Amino acid sequence: MRAYIERVLTRLVQINSFNPTLAPGSPGEREAAEFVATEMRALGCQVQLVGGDRPSVIATLKGTGVGRSLMLNGHIDTVGVEAMAEPFSGRIDDGKLYGRGAYDMKASVVASMAAMRELAKAPPAGDVVLAAVADEEYASAGTEEVLRHCVTDGAVCTEPTSLKTCLAHKGFAWISVTTHGLAAHGSRFELGIDANMKMGRFLAKLDLLEQELRRRTPHRWVGPPSLHAATLNGGQGLSTYSDRCVLQIERRTIPGESIDQVMAEIKALGEADVELIFAREPFEVSQDAAIVQAIRAAGGGDYFGDTPWMDSALLSAAGIECVVIGPHGAGAHAAVEWVDLESTVRLGEILRDAAINYCHS
């Protein structure tokens, strides 16, 4: 398994799959998707490319009978390569493979491919599906598209976890807040209404809410909810009263919170127009779920909760019982990114053994 992982991961890291939504003109995921599709066809999988110009791969290893189906999910898009000396080298040094996407998360995709390769020698009763998806780094359009074509009984989202078993993560809401004033010359206080001052009063109340959120009863795995004032833009010149000020907030949610609740709390802070820009739900799975037990029986590490949002939330919302486990490494979105090869091999073994257990049931 190790030789296969080293070969395939080196090549996949050498393919530039920078998400073009993050930087228009970037090549996107097609070459990476076609590479994965070719590898999976060679194993005898049924392969679909879905999603048009930015394809995701659905590769299905058909089972031999009636058993639960399992999806191994990982993304092939990456963030940018600014300040990286060798972003596409795939260099191996001291058991680490370097390059953009090595850790986040092409190693996980390749570990899933390696597991499929092993399973193809003696397929389990149920189907096993590899979903190598586009666009996770921006809006997760890839997993959304995959779910229009394929829904399984269980899933493993293979985001990096250093081989620990992730049972929960936070969601988020992006919220726009606008205060309105009246533009006037800076010398005419009797005419002007300062939208920035209005926003200042709103921000003071938002600060109190932020402190209160962190005092709430924390979730067992992911801790308390939180928020931060992400961007602030108001005013057109030093001698003009601001007629408009716009604040953008990111609110991180925990399992059990609703977006309606989040929006009501923000709207209650004062006189402002409050608009939801985008939101993703948090994720949680019971440690008694069959897929969790299959991962643990296969050697998955201790239970924990993570804070970043992942595609596991979309899989869970589709009615698929899902757990998160991935390899060890460092440097996601950073200037130096690497993945530990031994943990990648171990991930492939865990995924293989978990699929055998889960899909024979």
QUIWO-V506222 format. One record per residue. N is the residue number from 1. RES is the residue in one letter. PHI is phi in degrees with one decimal (* if undefined). NEAR is the number of other C-alpha atoms within 10 Angstrom. D_CENTER is the distance of its C-alpha to the mean C-alpha in whole Angstrom. Layout:
n->(N,N)
res->(RES,RES)
phi->(PHI,PHI)
near->(NEAR,NEAR)
d_center->(D_CENTER,D_CENTER)
This chain:
n->(1,2,3,4,5,6,7,8,9,10,11,12,13,14,15,16,17,18,19,20,21,22,23,24,25,26,27,28,29,30,31,32,33,34,35,36,37,38,39,40,41,42,43,44,45,46,47,48,49,50,51,52,53,54,55,56,57,58,59,60,61,62,63,64,65,66,67,68,69,70,71,72,73,74,75,76,77,78,79,80,81,82,83,84,85,86,87,88,89,90,91,92,93,94,95,96,97,98,99,100,101,102,103,104,105,106,107,108,109,110,111,112,113,114,115,116,117,118,119,120,121,122,123,124,125,126,127,128,129,130,131,132,133,134,135,136,137,138,139,140,141,142,143,144,145,146,147,148,149,150,151,152,153,154,155,156,157,158,159,160,161,162,163,164,165,166,167,168,169,170,171,172,173,174,175,176,177,178,179,180,181,182,183,184,185,186,187,188,189,190,191,192,193,194,195,196,197,198,199,200,201,202,203,204,205,206,207,208,209,210,211,212,213,214,215,216,217,218,219,220,221,222,223,224,225,226,227,228,229,230,231,232,233,234,235,236,237,238,239,240,241,242,243,244,245,246,247,248,249,250,251,252,253,254,255,256,257,258,259,260,261,262,263,264,265,266,267,268,269,270,271,272,273,274,275,276,277,278,279,280,281,282,283,284,285,286,287,288,289,290,291,292,293,294,295,296,297,298,299,300,301,302,303,304,305,306,307,308,309,310,311,312,313,314,315,316,317,318,319,320,321,322,323,324,325,326,327,328,329,330,331,332,333,334,335,336,337,338,339,340,341,342,343,344,345,346,347,348,349,350,351,352,353,354,355,356,357,358,359,360,361)
res->(M,R,A,Y,I,E,R,V,L,T,R,L,V,Q,I,N,S,F,N,P,T,L,A,P,G,S,P,G,E,R,E,A,A,E,F,V,A,T,E,M,R,A,L,G,C,Q,V,Q,L,V,G,G,D,R,P,S,V,I,A,T,L,K,G,T,G,V,G,R,S,L,M,L,N,G,H,I,D,T,V,G,V,E,A,M,A,E,P,F,S,G,R,I,D,D,G,K,L,Y,G,R,G,A,Y,D,M,K,A,S,V,V,A,S,M,A,A,M,R,E,L,A,K,A,P,P,A,G,D,V,V,L,A,A,V,A,D,E,E,Y,A,S,A,G,T,E,E,V,L,R,H,C,V,T,D,G,A,V,C,T,E,P,T,S,L,K,T,C,L,A,H,K,G,F,A,W,I,S,V,T,T,H,G,L,A,A,H,G,S,R,F,E,L,G,I,D,A,N,M,K,M,G,R,F,L,A,K,L,D,L,L,E,Q,E,L,R,R,R,T,P,H,R,W,V,G,P,P,S,L,H,A,A,T,L,N,G,G,Q,G,L,S,T,Y,S,D,R,C,V,L,Q,I,E,R,R,T,I,P,G,E,S,I,D,Q,V,M,A,E,I,K,A,L,G,E,A,D,V,E,L,I,F,A,R,E,P,F,E,V,S,Q,D,A,A,I,V,Q,A,I,R,A,A,G,G,G,D,Y,F,G,D,T,P,W,M,D,S,A,L,L,S,A,A,G,I,E,C,V,V,I,G,P,H,G,A,G,A,H,A,A,V,E,W,V,D,L,E,S,T,V,R,L,G,E,I,L,R,D,A,A,I,N,Y,C,H,S)
phi->(*,-62.2,-61.5,-63.1,-61.7,-61.9,-64.7,-71.5,-67.7,-56.4,-66.7,-66.6,-67.1,-70.4,-88.4,-75.6,-124.8,-57.7,-62.1,-72.3,-68.1,-76.6,-150.7,-52.1,97.8,-70.0,-71.7,79.6,-96.5,-58.3,-61.7,-64.6,-63.8,-67.0,-63.4,-62.6,-61.0,-61.9,-60.8,-72.8,-63.1,-64.1,-88.3,91.5,-76.8,-81.8,-122.3,-122.0,-108.8,-123.5,108.8,69.2,-68.8,-122.3,-77.1,-112.9,-103.3,-117.7,-115.5,-111.1,-93.9,-69.5,-76.8,-93.6,-161.7,-106.3,-158.7,-67.0,-96.4,-136.9,-109.4,-105.0,-114.3,-157.9,-102.1,-108.4,-82.1,-133.1,-84.3,-75.6,-120.1,-57.4,71.1,-88.9,-73.4,-135.9,-67.1,-121.3,-75.6,64.5,-65.7,-110.7,-149.2,54.0,78.0,-117.2,-108.3,-105.9,140.8,-64.0,89.7,-55.7,-91.6,-122.2,-144.8,-68.9,-61.6,-64.7,-62.4,-69.9,-60.9,-65.4,-62.7,-64.9,-63.6,-62.5,-61.2,-68.3,-66.4,-62.9,-71.6,-153.5,-60.1,-73.6,-68.3,-92.7,-70.7,-120.1,-119.8,-96.4,-114.3,-102.0,-108.7,-90.4,67.2,-64.0,-72.4,-124.1,-130.3,59.4,-62.4,-64.8,-65.9,-59.0,-68.4,-56.9,-68.5,-74.8,-113.2,-151.8,-125.7,-109.1,-72.7,-133.8,-151.7,-120.1,-85.8,-99.8,-59.1,-61.1,-139.2,56.0,68.3,-80.5,-100.3,-90.5,-104.5,-161.9,-150.9,-78.8,-104.3,-154.4,-133.1,-100.8,-128.2,-105.8,-123.3,-124.8,-106.8,-119.9,-128.0,-140.1,-66.9,-161.9,-61.1,-58.7,-85.3,-110.1,-60.8,-72.7,-104.3,-84.4,-125.7,-90.5,-63.8,-67.8,-62.9,-58.1,-65.6,-59.7,-65.7,-63.6,-63.3,-61.9,-70.4,-63.0,-62.6,-65.0,-62.6,-58.9,-65.9,-68.0,-57.7,-73.8,-91.5,-68.4,-56.9,-72.4,-69.6,-53.3,-102.8,-118.5,83.0,-82.9,-71.6,-156.4,-151.6,-148.4,-81.9,-85.0,-138.4,-143.8,-145.2,-157.6,94.6,-124.1,177.2,-64.8,-104.9,-133.1,-65.5,-71.7,-92.7,-160.5,-136.3,-121.4,-113.3,-114.2,-116.1,-109.4,-111.7,-90.1,-105.1,-115.0,-52.8,103.9,-88.1,-112.9,-66.0,-59.6,-62.8,-60.1,-66.1,-63.2,-65.2,-71.3,-64.7,-74.4,-78.4,158.4,-76.7,-166.9,-89.2,-116.6,-133.6,-80.3,-86.8,-166.1,-149.0,-133.1,-75.9,-71.3,-131.7,-155.3,-132.7,-70.5,-68.0,-88.1,-60.3,-60.0,-69.4,-65.6,-65.8,-66.5,-66.2,-64.6,-64.3,-83.7,115.2,-62.3,-79.7,-58.5,-71.0,-161.6,-120.1,-116.5,-99.2,-67.5,-75.4,-139.5,-66.3,-54.7,-64.7,-68.0,-64.1,-63.6,-63.7,-83.3,89.0,-98.9,-73.7,-136.8,-136.8,-119.8,-154.3,-156.5,-81.1,-98.4,175.0,-164.3,93.9,-58.4,67.3,-109.3,-73.8,-126.0,-125.1,-148.7,-127.9,-79.6,-69.2,-63.0,-69.9,-67.8,-62.6,-62.1,-60.6,-57.3,-67.3,-63.3,-64.0,-59.8,-68.6,-65.4,-64.2,-58.5,-65.4,-70.0,-84.7,-87.2,-79.9)
near->(15,15,10,15,23,20,12,22,24,23,15,26,27,20,23,23,25,24,24,19,14,15,12,10,10,14,15,26,26,22,16,24,25,15,15,25,22,12,15,23,15,10,17,14,22,15,19,17,20,19,17,9,10,21,26,31,30,28,27,23,26,18,20,13,13,13,16,20,25,28,26,27,26,31,30,37,31,28,22,21,19,10,10,14,11,16,23,20,16,24,15,16,10,7,12,20,23,26,29,33,34,33,28,30,23,28,39,34,32,28,34,32,28,26,26,26,23,17,20,17,9,11,21,25,21,24,23,31,27,27,31,31,30,33,27,21,18,14,15,16,19,24,26,19,17,24,16,10,10,13,17,19,18,25,27,27,24,30,26,24,18,19,23,21,23,29,22,30,27,28,24,22,20,17,21,19,20,21,24,21,18,14,19,18,15,15,11,13,11,9,13,18,19,23,23,23,17,19,24,13,13,19,16,11,15,20,14,11,17,16,12,13,15,14,12,12,10,13,16,12,19,20,18,19,23,20,20,13,15,12,11,15,12,20,18,12,10,9,12,17,26,25,19,21,22,21,19,20,21,19,24,24,28,26,20,10,14,13,17,9,9,17,16,11,12,20,14,11,16,16,15,20,12,20,15,16,12,12,17,19,24,26,28,23,20,14,15,9,13,17,27,28,18,22,25,18,14,19,19,24,16,10,15,16,21,18,16,13,19,25,26,29,23,19,26,19,14,14,12,20,22,31,30,31,25,33,28,23,23,18,17,19,16,15,16,17,22,26,29,22,24,15,21,31,25,19,29,29,20,25,29,23,19,25,33,21,20,24,24,19,14)
d_center->(26,26,28,26,23,24,25,23,20,22,23,19,19,22,20,19,16,15,13,16,15,15,18,20,22,20,20,17,16,19,21,18,18,22,22,20,22,25,24,23,26,29,28,29,26,26,23,22,20,19,18,21,21,17,17,15,17,18,20,22,25,27,29,32,33,31,28,25,22,19,16,14,11,9,8,11,11,11,12,16,19,21,23,22,25,24,21,22,24,23,25,26,28,28,26,23,21,21,19,16,13,15,13,10,10,13,15,13,14,17,18,17,19,22,22,22,25,27,26,28,31,32,29,29,30,27,24,21,19,17,14,13,11,11,9,5,6,9,9,7,11,11,10,12,15,15,15,18,20,19,19,19,20,18,15,13,9,10,8,10,12,16,17,17,16,13,14,13,10,11,10,12,14,16,19,22,26,29,32,35,39,42,42,45,47,47,50,50,49,51,49,45,42,40,36,35,37,36,32,33,34,31,29,32,31,27,28,30,27,24,27,27,24,24,27,26,25,22,20,21,18,16,19,20,18,18,19,20,22,20,22,26,28,32,35,37,40,42,44,43,41,38,38,34,31,27,25,21,19,16,16,14,15,15,16,19,19,19,19,23,23,21,23,26,26,25,28,30,31,33,34,31,29,26,23,20,18,15,13,10,12,11,11,14,16,20,21,24,22,23,20,19,23,23,20,22,25,24,23,20,20,21,19,17,14,11,11,7,5,3,5,8,9,10,11,13,14,16,18,17,17,14,13,11,13,13,15,16,16,16,15,12,13,16,20,20,17,18,17,20,22,23,20,19,22,22,18,20,23,21,19,23,25,22,22,26,26,24,25,29,29)
